Amino acid sequence: MKFVYTVLICLLLNMASAQWDNPADKYKDAYKKYLNATCPLKEDNIKHFVYFARDRESIHNHPFLEVERFTGAQIMYSWQQLEIEKDVYDFSMIKEDYEYLKSKGKKLFIQMQDATFSPEYIAVPAYLQTGEYDGGIEKQITDEGKHEGWVAKRWNPEVRKRFAVFLKALGKEFDGKIEGINLQESAIGMSHSKDSSYTPKLYAESLKKNMLALKKAFPKSTTMHYANFMPGEWLPWEDEGYLRSIYKYGEEIGVGLGAPDLMPQRRAQLNHALKLMHENEYSVPLGIAVQDGNYVGKTGADKDYNEYTDKGKTKRKNVVPLLQAFAKDFLKLDYMFWVCQEPYFTEDVIPCFEGE
């Protein structure tokens, strides 16, 4: 009799296992619907920008200028570059880029940098890196304990006040002129053990205050926050409501939501930003960035990938049609930002936008 019970229990467990759908894999096959997408890309209502990161000089005489479907360029400027001393601003580089793009019939989308992924580069003004602002910055540390960059103390009220003042000055110069401006990604390598003034909940509320400051500074141009992951939770299993609250708040105050790394086959992205975009209705604009490595299904954070040594595989599938179709249909995006990573941009992206 014990043997019979054991067999029955095993059978029931196997049946339960077979019927159980892992919530983390809810959208794992969503991309397959778009595998047959081809070039040239189908018409859409997405505003397509080319992302140059800090390499602003490369916009000059760049081939994208001749492609009608590209609305303009997204360029990253650091807080440190623009506020050279407290309340002393130098916006000349933005003005130069704005005027040049305007002369070519293109628009400028600013990415505002206050965090870096290089230990050698700090994006925050020097005056903030003092005791008055509790140092102003903090190291970003990977899960393996490696120092990978710096981030402004977004959770510090005094740092936030200065950021709001800076944004107000920037908006006074460029609101209504530029296409838009976005804050950097929400994901940071931070924990309470590294900085006792930091908590995940405080961080989430602080991001919302930065979003409101951005909206007040730029009531006309598109505003957006890259909200990809939040410290202190990991969806779908550890859901503290942090990321969801950022998306809800953006909708409430009129700040768009976006994220770096369009990875339609990767569980992490599918369970965070991509899921929140897909499952909800928004009146604010949504955007996604195709970042370094995404053209071959990688990100700069992958240990087996280096964007600086990637010269492009000679035999590769062009994923640009898949990415655009997924963004258009599954995510219903308003903006896409295509990184100018070579040789992929010249060999894969431009032919799809021009028509072969």
C-alpha positions in Angstrom: 0.0 0.0 0.0 2.9 2.4 0.8 4.3 1.7 -2.6 1.0 2.6 -4.3 0.7 5.9 -2.3 4.3 6.8 -3.2 3.6 6.2 -6.9 0.4 8.3 -6.7 2.2 11.2 -5.0 4.9 11.1 -7.7 2.3 11.1 -10.4 0.5 14.1 -8.9 3.7 16.0 -8.4 4.7 15.4 -12.0 1.3 16.5 -13.3 1.4 19.7 -11.2 4.9 20.4 -12.5 3.8 19.9 -16.1 0.8 22.3 -15.7 2.7 25.0 -13.8 3.6 28.0 -15.8 6.6 29.9 -14.6 5.6 33.6 -14.2 9.2 34.6 -15.1 8.7 33.0 -18.6 5.4 34.7 -19.4 6.7 36.5 -22.4 9.7 34.3 -23.3 8.2 33.5 -26.7 6.7 36.8 -27.6 9.6 37.7 -29.9 8.9 34.7 -32.1 5.9 36.5 -33.7 8.3 39.0 -35.2 11.0 36.6 -36.5 9.8 37.0 -40.1 10.1 40.8 -40.1 12.2 42.1 -42.9 13.9 45.2 -44.4 13.0 47.8 -45.4 11.1 48.5 -42.2 7.4 48.9 -42.3 6.0 52.3 -41.7 5.4 53.3 -38.1 4.6 56.3 -35.9 7.8 55.9 -33.9 10.2 58.8 -33.7 13.6 57.2 -34.4 16.8 58.9 -33.0 20.4 57.9 -33.4 22.2 57.6 -30.1 25.8 59.0 -30.0 26.4 58.8 -26.3 29.2 61.4 -25.5 30.6 61.3 -29.0 28.9 64.4 -30.1 31.4 65.3 -32.7 30.3 62.3 -34.8 27.0 63.9 -35.7 28.8 66.1 -38.2 28.4 64.9 -41.8 27.1 61.5 -40.4 25.2 59.3 -42.9 22.1 59.3 -40.7 21.5 63.0 -41.6 20.5 61.9 -45.1 18.0 59.3 -43.9 14.5 60.8 -43.7 13.1 58.4 -41.1 15.6 59.5 -38.5 14.1 62.3 -36.5 17.4 63.4 -35.0 20.2 62.6 -32.6 20.3 61.7 -28.9 23.4 63.0 -27.2 24.6 62.5 -23.6 25.8 65.5 -21.7 27.0 65.2 -18.1 25.9 67.4 -15.3 29.6 68.1 -14.6 30.2 69.4 -18.2 27.3 71.9 -18.0 27.5 73.2 -14.5 31.2 74.1 -14.3 30.9 75.9 -10.9 27.9 76.3 -8.6 25.3 78.3 -10.5 27.7 78.8 -13.3 26.5 77.1 -16.5 28.1 76.5 -19.9 25.5 75.2 -22.4 27.6 76.1 -25.5 28.1 72.5 -26.6 24.3 71.9 -26.5 23.7 75.1 -28.4 26.2 74.1 -31.0 24.7 70.6 -31.5 21.2 71.9 -31.5 22.0 74.5 -34.2 23.8 72.0 -36.3 21.1 69.5 -36.2 18.5 72.1 -36.9 20.4 73.2 -40.0 20.1 69.6 -41.3 16.4 69.4 -40.5 17.0 67.1 -37.5 16.2 67.4 -33.8 18.1 67.0 -30.6 17.2 64.7 -27.7 19.3 65.2 -24.6 20.3 62.3 -22.2 21.2 63.9 -18.9 24.1 62.0 -17.3 24.6 61.9 -13.5 26.0 58.4 -13.3 28.9 56.6 -15.0 30.0 53.1 -15.6 33.7 53.8 -15.5 35.7 54.4 -12.3 37.8 57.0 -14.1 34.9 59.3 -15.0 32.6 61.3 -12.6 29.6 63.1 -14.1 28.8 65.3 -11.1 30.1 68.8 -10.5 33.1 69.1 -8.3 31.4 71.5 -5.8 29.0 68.7 -4.9 31.7 66.4 -4.0 32.1 68.0 -0.5 30.9 67.5 3.0 28.0 70.0 2.5 26.5 67.4 0.1 27.7 64.3 1.9 30.3 63.8 -0.8 27.7 64.2 -3.6 28.5 60.9 -5.2 28.8 57.2 -4.4 30.7 54.3 -6.0 28.7 51.9 -8.1 29.6 48.4 -7.1 28.8 45.2 -9.1 27.4 42.0 -7.5 30.9 40.7 -7.6 32.2 43.7 -5.6 33.9 45.4 -8.5 33.9 49.2 -8.7 32.2 50.0 -12.0 31.5 53.7 -11.8 29.9 56.6 -9.9 26.4 57.9 -9.3 25.1 61.1 -7.9 23.5 60.7 -4.5 20.1 61.0 -6.0 18.6 60.0 -2.6 20.3 63.0 -0.8 17.8 66.0 -0.6 20.6 68.6 -0.9 21.9 67.0 -4.1 18.4 66.8 -5.5 17.8 70.5 -4.8 20.9 71.4 -6.8 19.9 69.0 -9.6 16.5 70.7 -9.7 18.1 74.2 -9.9 20.4 72.9 -12.7 17.4 71.5 -14.6 15.5 74.7 -14.3 18.4 76.6 -15.9 18.7 74.1 -18.6 15.0 74.2 -19.3 15.0 78.0 -19.5 17.4 77.7 -22.4 16.1 74.7 -24.3 12.5 73.8 -23.4 10.4 73.8 -26.5 13.4 73.9 -28.7 14.8 70.4 -28.2 12.7 67.3 -29.0 13.2 65.9 -25.5 15.3 65.1 -22.5 15.7 61.9 -20.5 17.1 61.1 -17.1 19.5 58.1 -17.0 18.6 54.6 -16.0 17.2 53.8 -12.6 19.4 50.8 -12.0 22.4 51.5 -9.8 24.9 49.4 -7.9 23.9 50.6 -4.5 22.9 49.2 -1.1 22.3 50.4 2.5 25.5 48.7 3.6 27.5 50.9 1.2 25.8 54.1 2.3 23.7 54.2 5.5 21.7 57.2 4.2 20.4 55.1 1.3 17.4 52.7 1.3 15.6 51.3 -1.8 12.3 53.0 -0.7 14.0 56.4 -0.3 15.7 55.9 -3.6 12.4 55.2 -5.4 10.8 58.3 -3.8 13.8 60.4 -4.7 13.6 59.4 -8.4 10.0 60.6 -8.4 11.1 64.0 -7.1 13.7 64.2 -9.8 11.1 63.4 -12.4 8.8 66.1 -11.1 11.7 68.6 -11.2 12.4 67.6 -14.8 8.8 68.1 -15.8 8.6 71.5 -14.2 11.8 72.5 -16.0 10.6 71.2 -19.4 6.8 71.6 -19.7 6.9 71.7 -23.5 9.6 69.3 -24.7 9.2 65.5 -24.2 10.5 64.4 -20.8 11.4 60.8 -20.0 13.0 58.7 -17.3 14.8 55.5 -18.2 13.3 53.1 -15.6 14.7 49.7 -16.1 15.5 48.0 -12.8 15.2 49.1 -9.2 17.6 48.1 -6.3 15.8 46.1 -3.6 13.6 44.1 -5.9 13.7 41.6 -8.7 10.5 40.9 -10.7 8.4 38.9 -10.7 9.5 37.1 -7.5 10.6 40.1 -5.4 8.1 42.8 -6.1 8.3 45.7 -3.6 6.4 48.0 -6.0 9.3 50.3 -6.7 9.5 50.0 -10.4 5.8 49.9 -10.8 5.5 53.1 -8.8 7.9 54.9 -11.1 5.8 54.0 -14.1 2.6 55.0 -12.3 4.0 58.3 -11.2 5.3 59.1 -14.7 1.8 58.6 -16.1 0.4 60.8 -13.4 2.7 63.8 -13.9 3.3 63.5 -17.6 6.8 62.2 -17.7 7.5 59.5 -20.3 9.0 56.1 -19.4 11.9 54.4 -21.2 14.7 52.0 -20.7 18.1 51.0 -22.1 18.7 47.6 -23.8 16.0 46.3 -26.1 16.3 42.6 -25.3 13.2 40.8 -26.4 14.6 37.4 -25.7 16.1 38.1 -22.2 14.1 37.3 -19.1 15.4 40.2 -17.0 14.3 42.8 -19.5 11.0 41.0 -20.3 10.0 40.9 -16.6 10.8 44.6 -15.8 10.5 47.5 -18.2 9.2 45.6 -21.2 6.5 44.0 -19.2 5.3 47.2 -17.7 5.2 48.9 -21.1 3.3 46.0 -22.7 0.7 45.4 -19.9 -0.4 49.0 -19.3 -2.0 51.8 -21.2 -0.1 55.1 -21.2 -0.9 58.6 -22.3 2.8 59.6 -21.8 5.4 58.7 -24.4 7.3 55.4 -24.2 10.8 54.9 -25.4 13.5 52.2 -25.7 17.2 52.4 -26.4 19.0 49.9 -28.6 22.4 49.9 -26.8 25.9 48.6 -27.5 25.7 44.9 -27.9 21.9 44.7 -28.6 22.5 44.2 -32.3 23.9 40.7 -31.4 21.7 40.0 -28.3 24.2 41.3 -25.7 24.6 44.2 -23.3 27.7 46.0 -22.1 27.2 44.3 -18.7 27.6 40.8 -20.1 30.8 39.2 -18.9 31.3 37.4 -22.3 30.9 40.6 -24.4 33.1 43.6 -24.9 31.6 46.4 -27.1 35.1 47.8 -27.6 36.5 44.7 -29.3 33.4 43.7 -31.2 34.1 44.2 -34.9 31.0 42.5 -36.1 30.5 38.9 -37.2 30.6 38.4 -40.9 27.7 35.9 -40.8 25.0 37.3 -38.6 21.3 37.7 -38.7 20.2 41.3 -39.0 17.9 41.8 -35.9 16.9 45.4 -36.7 13.6 44.3 -38.4 12.8 42.1 -35.3 13.6 44.9 -32.9 11.5 47.5 -34.7 8.5 45.2 -35.1 8.6 44.1 -31.5 8.9 47.8 -30.4 6.0 48.8 -32.7 3.5 46.0 -32.0 4.4 44.5 -28.6 5.6 47.7 -26.8 3.7 50.3 -28.8 6.5 52.8 -28.5 6.7 56.4 -29.3 10.5 56.7 -29.4 13.4 54.5 -30.3 17.1 55.4 -29.8 19.5 53.4 -32.0 23.1 53.3 -30.8 25.6 54.2 -33.5 27.7 51.1 -33.0 29.7 50.0 -35.9 29.7 48.1 -38.1 26.1 47.3 -37.2 24.7 50.8 -37.7 26.1 51.2 -41.2 25.6 47.6 -42.3 22.3 46.7 -40.6 20.5 49.8 -39.4 20.8 52.2 -42.3 19.9 49.7 -45.0 16.7 48.9 -43.2 15.7 52.6 -42.8 16.7 53.6 -46.3 15.2 50.6 -48.0 17.4 48.1 -49.8 
